[in-house]
């Protein structure tokens, strides 16, 4: 594979990797690897120990076995900037550049591990279908993960053409806005094109990840942004608006209007993972009210002088918001407690292993002395 020396020069729109998000900061981060004859590339798809990486010479298929595989948060992920060794057969990824952002959820396993869904994301597009009743609690859950990742969330209400009444649509937008303070809520329709130009302009300046349940219209929305039918589309069930997993892998695609899009499979479970600050940002008004509580450790349940409960009684704070806040906080605390317990257990196992090795070495040493 040939290597272009322009990788060490300032980023520009003419750079081969610029459409994928390459900039001066990435070039500076890659500089030490440049001297070793390695090449950069953006991971556009990961599949069974291998990944597709786009480089200055085009896409290549590379192995990922040389990257630390035991930590689920350190495996190669779609959106990573990979350090590729172009020599040998097969080519492989040595490591990846430090991530700017990472979208992480907890796994459904009993090990309480985090699973990284996408890396180096600027915008988290949360797709919510208007074909079914809004689940504000689920939107708040997605928002907590999005804020925690470091990306800017954006709620997109898909299938807006199914709500032809402008007043009714406005009320739905307002309902979501109450659950998404500081986040833009945009109704769109892939059928009549409403809102797509605004969405395309919003995400043209970076990397976006498309998130949501199956049947939310993510693949249809992706096709609309791409301007062609790249992603397969399946009809959602009429009974509940849910669909099958049309997308089965996370794919990074270049948008014609600028920016790149990572499409993801429908997420049935979106468990929190170390998302305390994200929860706080979703419920910013509750966090602000809590500063007025009499006690610093107020749980906002029955404590005297609780500003949060006072706001609830006066109608300033909705009971649904407080219950959702409590639920997500409890879940996050529970998963982190399990994670800490697992970390302590693994540390104890490591101590035992080292102790056993030390005893074995001592016994071997004693045996050698006795033989002498």
Secondary structure, 3 states (H helix, E strand, C coil): CCCCHHHHCCCCCCCCCHHHCCCHHHHHHHHHHHCCCCEEEEEEEEECCEEEEEECCEEEEEECCCCCCCCCCCCCCCCCEEEEECCCCCCEEEEECCCCCEEEEECCCCCCCEEEEEECCCEEEEEEECCCCCCHHHHHHHHHHHHHHCCEEEEEEECHHHCCCHHHHHHHHHHHHHHCCCCEEEECCCCCCCCHHHHHHHCCCCEEEEECCCCCCHHHHHHHHHCCCCCCCCCCCCCCCCCCCCCCCCEEEECCCCCEEEECCCCCCCECCCCHHHHHHHCHHHHHHHCCCCCCCCCCCCCCCCHHHHHHHHCCCCHHHHHHHHHHHHHHHHHHHHHHHHHHHHHHHHHHHHHHHHHHHHHHHHHHHHHC
